[in-house]
C-alpha cells in the first residue's frame, strides 16, 4: 500500500509539472516568436521495491521521472503586417539582442527605433548587427530591411541584422521575456535562416491542442488524486482495525 501511495505521488508531481508547461504555453499564444515546450517523462522501475504477492509481471514498482521540457523550435505562422521595421525569422536562426545581462537570442522581430535612434526590439533591447548595434540618424528616412538583414535608409546601407544558429539547439536556455541564452558560441546562420520583411512570426503554440492537453492532464490528475485519497483512507481504516484487535 505504501508503494502505491508513492507511485501516486510521483504521478501527481509529474502531472503538476506538465500543467505548468501547458499554462506557460497558453499564456504565450499571442507572444511574437514564442516557442512552446512539452513535458517529457520516463518510467522508473524501483530496484528495491516490489509486490511479491502480485503476478510476476506486476511485481516491479514503477515511478515517474521528469525528463525535462524540450523546446519546440518548429516554425510559427508568419503573418504579413506591412510594417517595414518588422521581420519574421525563417529557418533555424535567431536574432541577437543586447540586454543588461549580456547577449541574448530571440525570434521576436518586432523592431522599432528608440529615442537614441537605435534599432531595438519590442522589449527595448538593441538589435545586434554584424558590427554591433545599428543606429539610424534622425534625418534619415525610408528605412528598409532586406531578406538578408541589410538595413538601408535614404543615405544607403546602415548595417546588417545579425542572424545566428546553434549546433546544439537543445542547449538553449530560457531567460524569460522570450529570450534565450546558450553556453555554446553562436554560429553565423548562413543558409539556415533568412528574414521576411514586413511580417512577424507568431507563437508556434496551437491553442486547440494545448486546451485538449490541459483537459486530459486535469482529468488524469483528478483520477490519480482520487486513488491516492482512497488508499490513504484504506490505510487509516486498516490501522484503526488493527488497533481494535490489539
N, C-alpha and C positions, 0 to 999 in steps of 0.2 A: 504493500500500500504506500509505503514511504517513497519507493521508487516511482510509482505512478504520479505522486504529487510533484516530485522533482521534474519528471518529464513534462507535466502540465505547465509548471512554472517556466521551464526553458522555452516551451512553445509560446507562452504569453509574452515573454521577453522579446522573442524574435518577431512576433506579430506587432508588438508595440513599436519596434524599430521600423518595420515596414510601413506602419501608419504614419510615422514621422516623415519618411521619404515621400509617400504619396501626398501628404499635406503640403510639403515644400514644393513638390511639382505643381500641385493645383494652385498654390499661391503665386506661381510664376508663369501661368499660362499666357499672360499678356506681356511678359518681360522680353524686350528685344534681344534676340540672340541667345536666349536661355537654353541650356542643355539639361534635360532631365536625368534623373538617376533611377536605378531599380535596386531592389534588395535581393541579395543572393545568400542562400542558406545551404547547409550541408548536414546530413545525418551523421551523428557521432555515436558509435557503439561503445557504451561504458565497459571497460575491460574487467572491472571487478564486481559490477552489479549484475545480478541475474535473477530470474524467477524459475527455479529448478522444478517447481510443480507444474509449469506450463509445458505444452508441447515443445519439442526441441527447437523448431523454427521461431518460437515466440519467447525463448528464454533470455536472449540478449536484450538489454535495455537501451533504447535509442533516445538520444537527446538531440537538440537542435543547436547548431553552431552558426553564428553570424559570420558570413564570409565576405562582408563588405558591401558597399553600394557603388557598383561600377557606373561610370558616366556614359550616357548615350550620346555619342557625338554625331549622330545622323543629321543630315541637312534639314533645317526647319523650312517651312514655306516662305518663299520670297515674295513680298508684296511691293509693287512699284508705288511710290508716293509723289514722284515728280520733284522732290527736294534735291537740288544739285549738291547739297552738302551731306546727303545721306548715302551710305553704301551698304550693300549686303555682301557678306563674305561667302564665296562659293568654294567648295572643296575642303580639304583637311588643313585649314590655315587659321591663324589667329591674328588679331591686331595687337600691337604693343602700345601700352599707355604707361605714362609715368605717374606714380602715386606717391603719397608721403611715405609709404612702406617700401618703395622701390619699384622696379619694373614689374608690371603685371600684364596679363594677356586676356583678351575678351573677344567676343563676336559681336559686340554692340557697336554698330556703325552709324549711330545717330550723332553725327558731328555738328558742331557749331563753333562760332568764334567767341572767345571770352573778351573781357574788357581790354586786355592787352594785345588782342589780335592773334592769340594762339589758337590753333586748331585743337579743340577738345571734344571729348565725347559727352553724352548727356549727363554724366556724373561729374563733369568738370575736370577730368584727368587729361593731361596733354597727350595728344596722339603723337606717336614717335614715327619719324621718317628715317630714311637711311642715314641722315646726318644729325639726328636729334629732333627736337620739337620743330613744328612747322608754324611760321609766323607770317601773317598777312597784314600788310600796311593798311591804314585807314583809308587811303586814297585809291586803293586797288579795287577793281570791280570784275564782274564776270568770272567768279571763282568756279572752276570745274574740277572734277576728279575723274580720271580715266580708269578703265578696267585694270590697268597695270599699277594703279595707285598714284600716278603722276598728278600733282596738284598744280593747276595753272590759273593765272589771272590775266588781266589785260596787259600786265608787264612781263608775261612769259612764265616759265616754269618756276615754281616756288619750293618744290620739294617732291618727295615721293613717299606715300604712306607705306610703312614697313609691314610686310606680311611674313609671318614665320610659321614654322611647323615643328613638331616634336617627333623624334624617332620612336619614343615610347609614350604615347598619349595617355596610357593608363596611370602614369606617374603624376599627371596633373592634379593639383590640389585646389579645392575651393577656398577662396579668400573672402567670400561674401561680396555683395554688390555686383554679382555677375562677373567676377574676376577670378583668374586662375594664376597659380604660380607653379614653378617646376624647379626641381633640384638639378635637372639636366639642362644644358645650354640649348637655346632655341636655334633652329637652323633656318636659312632662307627658304621661303615656301616654294619658290620656283614655279614649276608647272603644277604643283599640288594645290595652288589656290589662286583665285583672282577676285576682283571686285565687280559688283554690278551697281553702277551709279544710279542715283535716283530711286533707290529701293531700300528696304530693310528686311533682314531675316527675322522672322518671328520665332517664338519658342517652338521647339520640336515636341513639346508635350501634347499628347492627344487627350483632350478633356473627357471624351466619352469612355476611352479605355481606362483612364485614371479613376473615373467615377465607378466603373464596374469593379476595378480592383479594390476600391475603398469599401464598397458594399460587401464584397467577398471576404475581405480581411476582417471587417467588423462582425460579420456573421460567424466566421471561424473563431474569432476571439471570444465572442459570447458563448459559443459552444464549449470551448476549452475551459472558460471560466466557470461554466455550469458544472462540468465534470469535476474540476478541482474542488468546487464548493461541496459537491455530493461526497467526494472522497473524504473531505475534511469532516463532514457530518458523520460519515460512516465510521471514521476513526474515533470520533468523540463518543459515538454510541458503543463501540467496542470497548473503550476504556471504562465507560460507566458500568457496562455489564460485567466486566472483569472485576471491577471494584465491588459490585454487589455479590459476586460469587465468593470473593475473598472474605 
